[in-house]
Amino acid sequence: MSIDNDGQYTPETPATPVDPATGYMQQPSPKKPRSPWIAIAIATAAVVCIGGLGTAAVAELTTPSSSSSASSTSTQNSNGFSDGNAFSHNGGGQYQGSGRAIGQQATAGESAAVASTSAQKVGLVTIDTVLDYNKDEEAAGTGMILSSDGYILTNNHVIDGATSITVTVETTGKTYTAEVVGSDTTADVAVLKLVGASGLTPVTFAASEKVTVGESIYSVGNAEGTGNLVTAVGTVGAVDQTLTIGSDDSSATERLSGMIELESDVVSGDSGGALFDSAGKVIGMVTAASSGTTPVTGDAINIAQVLAVVKKVEAGTVSSDIQYGTPAFIGVDIATTVTTTGVPVASTFPGMPAALAGITDGDTITTVNGVAVTTATGLSADIRGYKVGTKVTIGWLDATGAAHTSLVTLVAGPAS
């Protein structure tokens, strides 16, 4: 990966990662989804992902060394995928407010978001996802074109839980199916590839990662997930901020550092959108916004950090933080019941491996390839450790306590 003197991104052919344990080539996993989000920060209160209307993660702001940082707690994924992502959707299409409505009066130093001009739309896309195989659960966000052949940059939380993804190039109105190339949950970065795309115009990146307080900026995004890009003008309020993300069902936390704080009208759906300097060069990826505070502030990841992750994805770097394609999946919704015998099943997805094997509501999964599983997190980790298409033996107890085993073929699950 490289950025030339004109700020254009030069993609490298993504490599196929090599499993360090076996030396065999790891094959990237399959397909993807749709949704509007954005992380939201409240001064000493809460941060929420602004990627899509279908989800919201809540966080608390603390005070860092130079300005403010945020720690957030995600909503529970009611569909029980237990994917461990900090930005998880609630499956109900509900959005926990993020800032003002489009066109609402802005505070001093900001202007209300307005419809983007044709020039401001260049290199940007809107992203729509279907969540958890359910067409009634959708979300939406924003993305940036990295290359003419259809590589797209967005936040990982925009595609989290997606089982199909469509992307619309805003300058042409043409819509493509998108596949996940790779995503990094800890950095909140995802790279997608549009199927059959060519001749696209990429965004232009700033040659320097230097961003200064008080600098004039503007962001462009799919605010409120309407599919119509809007532009919000503002200034840089702080730099080098740290955002700590936590999960409701886990003590683990993730930190986004080097964040740019924006005095700007950022709202849900803007996630994954571009933060531009006054010259029209991309200096960040919009990721979060404040909720319940005046004035509204937003947060963007410095583009230098974002592109560093993109470079790793292109190189096929083997990392516990990077998921290539979509993870393997058996198709169960985990119950909240606590057991000592295994992982309780709340429901199964029709046509998925678990259902085909005969696993039903009320059963308890006990083993994967003969290895005991006792927690939802452990089951998820075990399944994700295999490639899509791998055959594994699942052991379970039915409601009467009778033991069963079945050989199943793993399929591609929701993006994470």
Secondary structure, DSSP 8 states (H G I E B T S, - for coil): -EE-TTS-EE-------B-TTT--B-----------EEE---TTS-EEEEE-TTB-EEEEEE--SSS-EEEEEE---TT------SS-B-SS------S--TT----TT----EE--HHHHTTEEEEEEEETTEEEEEEEEEEEE-STT-EEEE-HHHHTTEEEEEEEETTT--EEEEEEEEEETTTTEEEEEETT--S-----B-S-----TT-EEEEEE-GGG-S--EEEEEEEEEEEEEEEEEETTEEEEEEEEEEEEEES---TT-TT-EEEETTS-EEEEEEEEESS-SS--EEEEEHHHHHHHHHHHHHT---TTEEESS-EE--EEE-S---SSSEEEEEE-TTSHHHHHT--TT-EEEEETTEE--SHHHHHHHHHTS-TT-EEEEEEE-TTS-EEEEEEE-EE----
